[in-house]
Amino acid sequence: MNQLALLYLAAVLAGFALIVVTNVAAAFITSAAVVNFLTAVGAVAVIVFALAILYLAVKALFNKIAK
């Protein structure tokens, strides 16, 4: 399960990177729609995988309490 959590953490960081890169590269990308789409994809990735990490943490917490 540790590898799964690290994979989700990497996905969260990739989402943040996508948001930052599209904001920095907005001057080079001519279409505002592309920038907005990539920012939205990055934000959704961050939210989804952050929730997945929280789910794994709560699941691990309750498994330790139950034992």
N, C-alpha and C positions, 0 to 999 in steps of 0.2 A: 504494500500500500504506500510505502514511502516513495517509490518511483512514480506512482500515479500522482501524488501530491507535488512532486518536483516537476512533472510534466505540466500540471495545471499552473504552477507558478511560472514556468517558462511561457505558457500561453498568455498569462496576464501581462508579463513583461513585453511580450510581442505586441499585445494590444496597445500598451502604453507607447511603445516605439512607433507603431503605425500612426497614432495620434500626433506624436511629436514630429515625425518626419513629414506628414502631410501639412502640418502647420508651417514648418520650415520651408518646404518645397512648394508652397502655394504660389510663390512668385514665378516658379518655373513651369508649373502646370497651368495651362491656359484656361482650362475649363473649371469653373467653380463647382459644377455638379460633381466632377470626379473627386475634388478635394472633400466636398461634403460627404460623398458616399464612403470614401476611405476613412474619414473621421468617424462616421457612424459605425462602420464595421469594427474599427478599433475599440470604440466605446462598448459595443455589444459584446465583443470578446472579453474585455476586461470585466464587465458585469457578470457574464455567464461563468467564467472560470473562477472569479472571486467567490461566487456563490458555491461553486463546486468545492473549492478549498474549505470554505466554512462548513459545508456539509460533512466533509471528511473529518474535520476537527471535532465537530459535535458528535459524530458517530464514534470516534475514538474515545472521546471523553466519557460517553455513556457506557461503552464497553468496559472501560476501566472501573467505573463505579459499580457496574453490575457484578463484577467478579469478586 
